Amino acid sequence: MVRTKDGEKRVVLVIDSDQSDAEKLKNSLVEGGYRVYTSGNLDEALKIAGEQRVDVALLALGRPELDLQRLIKCLQKEKDDIKIPVIVIIESFSEDLVASALKAGAADYLTRPVDCQELLRRTGVYARLGECSIHDDGNEINGLQELEPPSSCKKLLARFLPGLAERLQSRFRADEFLGHRYKKVARLGLGSFGEVWKVREVLNVSPALFVAKIPLSKKLNPKIEKEARILRMLAGHAGVPEVCEIIEVNKKRVLIQEFVAGKTLLEVIERELEEKEVESVVIQLLDVVAHAHDLGIIHRDIKPGNVMVKPDGTIKLLDFGAAKELKEKDISGTVTGSRPFMSPEQIMGKSQRRSDVWALGVVMYVLYTGMFPFYHEVEKVLMDMILELPVPPPGKHNEDLNPEIEQIILKCLEKNPEERYPDAGTLKKAIKAKFPDYGSSVLPLF
């Protein structure tokens, strides 16, 4: 069925900067019975979504500078009461790209060349799911409530697909209490380790908000306990979220920590920052990472999405779930991190303080130029670029960049770790030696 319950044709919005590809998608959908709008850019797409009913959006991702979270979140915000299902279309499969898109809010993905029948099937499914959540005959019907399986099916699902069962069932428990003290308010993230929720404390007179990290299974309890231990080691620094407690729910250890109100740095840099604003972020980030390095902790996943910017301009570095205590060893032997920010040795499974310095260099490169030093949708190609290609000078993308800042960034991005700054504290001192007033003022960024 390609019509709504009211008998109208279902509407699909195709967003693709390549007009030829957009027409191919449109023709397939029109032949399948859909009404189709096409757009070559986000602004035009948002205008269409604001003026027309849209049941499903198809978003083609072909350019490295596309900000997945911004595109998807903006599109879904355009209708306050209805979230438009977004199916992303990518040139070739990339685990990181697909994971980023799904984390940002995409419903699904397709790879080119797009199979016509698969396109119609998936579009139909997500249009149908969207209809399930809309008011029907004056009564609110939640399609997800209708989909909850009976207890016998839950047991069967849990027996054969425990991980999937946990994820599916969690979608029906938005009002669940954790430890009789915290009530789930909104899910902030979902990953291979489990879920992150914003929760509200219900026992106090003035209920406070917190973040709850819930592992997928009790086998991941040690990971939660390790993150809590590291955060407690780092306690006292303004740039580190505070650990409140660990509670036990269904034999799983749940980390309750400070909720930080604000925007991620990834959201903040949707606009081009002024030089002084960049300095404000960089010096604070260097300070918190230097604090970790001094205590023998490497973060291993420094990126704009893990930096929370508060309304007053101060920052906190989040997600120490990938962090590692170095102890006697200088090097950690596991592959952890986000690909565009990973150093050559980190790709090879050997992390150290200098790997965080590389990631800090990438963040500085992005803040000063709006570009990654290396990027490709295909993960293998991206890793080869990081391992083998010289770093393009950031001044190539920003002619106004101070040459001394450029040299500092390039030193952070030396292929050989021994040629980089040894740690974040040394990097901070190098910047301050050249520019004593660098980052002297904390500036609000939004």
Secondary structure, 3 states (H helix, E strand, C coil): CCECCCCCECEEEEECCCHHHHHHHHHHHHHCCCEEEEECCHHHHHHHHHHCCCCEEEEEECCCCCCHHHHHHHHHHCCCCCCCCEEEEECCCCHHHHHHHHHHCCCEEEECCCCHHHHHHHHHHHHHHHHHCCCECCECCCHHHHCCCCHHHHHHHHHHCHHHHHHHHHCCCCCCEECCCEEEEEEEEECCCEEEEEEEECCCCCCCEEEEEEECCHHHHHHHHHHHHHHHHCCCCCCCCCEEEEEEECCEEEEEEECCCCEEHHHHCCCCCCHHHHHHHHHHHHHHHHHHHHCCEECCCCCHHHEEECCCCCEEECCHHHCEECCCCCCECCCCCCHHHCCHHHHCCCECHHHHHHHHHHHHHHHHHCCCCCCCCCHHHHHHHHHHCCCCCHHHCCCCCCHHHHHHHHHHCCCCHHHCCCCHHHHHHHHHHHCCCCCCCCCCCC
